[in-house]
Amino acid sequence: MRVLLTVLTLLATAVPGWTEEAAAAPPDLTGNILSWAVVASLVIAYGFVVWGEKHELKKSIPVLIGAGVIWTFVALVYHEQHDPELVEVMKAGFETSVIEIGELTFFLVTAMTYVVTMQERNVFEAIRYRMLHAGLSQRSIFWVTGLAAFVLSPFLDNLTTALALISVVLAVGSATQDRKFVTLAAINLVVAANAGGAFSPFGDITTLMVWQAEKVEFLEFFSIFLPSLINWLVPAVIMSLAIQNSDAHAKNEPAKMKHGARVMIALFGVTIFMAVMAHMVLDLPPVIGMTTGLGLLMLYGYFLSHHEHFHFEAPALPSGIAFEHRELIERQFKPRYRPFDPMISIKNLEWDTLLFFYGILMAVAGLAQVGYLVKVSELMYGHLGATVTNSLVGVLSAIVDNIPVMSAVLRMDPEMVHGQWMLVTLTAGVGGSLLSIGSAAGVALMGAAKMQNEDGRYVSVYTFMSHIRWTWAVALGYLASIGVHVMIHTMQ
């Protein structure tokens, strides 16, 4: 899952040991020979992330180790200066990074717990059933799933949105054996999910980072709704012309939401409202509203669990053993259905993604602490200009994960007008659609979008190369969205 995060500007008194000297920008220590080891460590760690995708190595492992190695070299660089005040600057930078990333992580934990819980309550299965039950054509399914991805992703992460809707596409594609339809619908889901997440603080990790860094206010995100919509519509119109308009026939197993699902959806809405109000009205970090909402979910889960019961599928018991011996049965037979437990939802989170997120942001923070990002900012924003650089950020995010890219931009903190901060928020969010590997949604669908061939084996239909064939259409939407954004925002 491509889930569902902060870089908060802290008050001087909020961090123990924070001083005016520590609040200054990191010194330029890039000339130290050990500082190059910081860069090398980050490159090696990310290289192992790429290598691990093919060798089933969890992506969090290299970046967690890399972050530790990087900060070790950072500390050595600072200690070589033989200046106690500089060491305090380094310590304050580390503590600030931990606090910022910790708040962001707890935000993510809450959002992802709600998503996993709604999956457990069959919310997304019920959506799938109703879509297939409507009797739409293949082209209509293409548009309905794309629109659903665009509408849902501002509230859910793009990974969950894409995975929930690909089941509808696969059901239709498998029934008609139309692989082209599945490929195009999968690309459409990736583009729509990424575009929908770009105009909401909750739609993508990068947008949440920008919001909590206070570069863009909550309501201001919706000013990039139109560019985001254009980003999806342009390639969607082009690809829809290549889809047959025949009736879609698919096997459709009935699915109903479990008891309490609607209450949990409502609680999720209340949680988002509390996070927004905490930030806008009380000047508190949004994470306090999210964790309060997590407590409400757990409280409701407590009452819900007392109204649900275990159901066992046990063989005939030997004579002499009474069926009412509940503890014996629970110990020996796995229950077919367990009462709701929010702790199970927390257990089932994408912890690899969360730990990767922590590790990569700590690694980028180490790079910033020795002054590299200031130099990169001067080179790119000073020579190429903000509009070109922010447009290139989206292209880069299609190759490298957009989280470290946005983290680097925020830590560079270039002097830009408000419209430019909105532009980089847009491009970092939608740029990953240019390649299948550019976003969590694309990577997930490459593994999920499989169809059975003639010999009974399941093969991937949506692949890196199948996406590349339509990258030109996605790129047209990307350029069009930038053009629309420049027209409606002040860029100078």
Order of alpha helices (4+ residues) and beta strands (2+ residues): alpha-alpha-alpha-alpha-alpha-alpha-alpha-alpha-alpha-alpha-alpha-alpha-beta-alpha-beta-alpha-alpha-alpha-alpha-alpha-alpha-alpha-beta-beta-alpha-alpha
